[in-house]
Amino acid sequence: MAWLRSLVAAPSKWRQRSGNERLMFVEAFALLGLARFMILVVPFKTLARSLGSHMNESRFSASESDVRTARMVGQTVRSAANNTPWKSVCLPQAVVGQWMLKRRNIPGTVYLGVMRNAVNTDKLAAHAWLRCGKTILTGADGHRQFTVVSTFSTDRADLTKAAPSLL
């Protein structure tokens, strides 16, 4: 029902967006569908290659313009995720945010973390989040409770020497 309510409110929200915001929203929405498909169908190691260098982190300093653009990417990904008819939880959001940062030549790091499930301590809970500079763009809620088990990052050197790819 929440999706139906957001669909009813969508035209008014859409009109309030600038042309660039609309394009970025459509990009995020389409990429969330692709990410969801890849997470369900493609082996994770294949998906991981699109995220950057394994077990590395991007710098914690970033230019003001990169941070501004990265925040817009994060906001757009979260907004698009709230409007998909499929589940767009933390992992697809972090993946899509990283893809969008890469397309804009902005370094970022995807974090994958785990913690013991509070209800059933025999099980683990997982979470993913994306950081650019010192800013958490997606998955900020509760990320500090998780133990980082893997990271994927891009930095300026990776972005400038990377071969052209689908993303």
Secondary structure, DSSP 4 states (H G I P E B T S, - for coil): -HHHHHHHHHHHHHHHS-HHHHHHHHHHHHHHHHHHHHHHHS-HHHHHHTT-EET----S---HHHHHHHHHHHHHHHHHHTT-SS---HHHHHHHHHHHHHHTT--EEEEEEEEE-SS-TTSEEEEEEEEETTEEEE--TTGGGSEEEEEEEE-HHHHHHPPP---
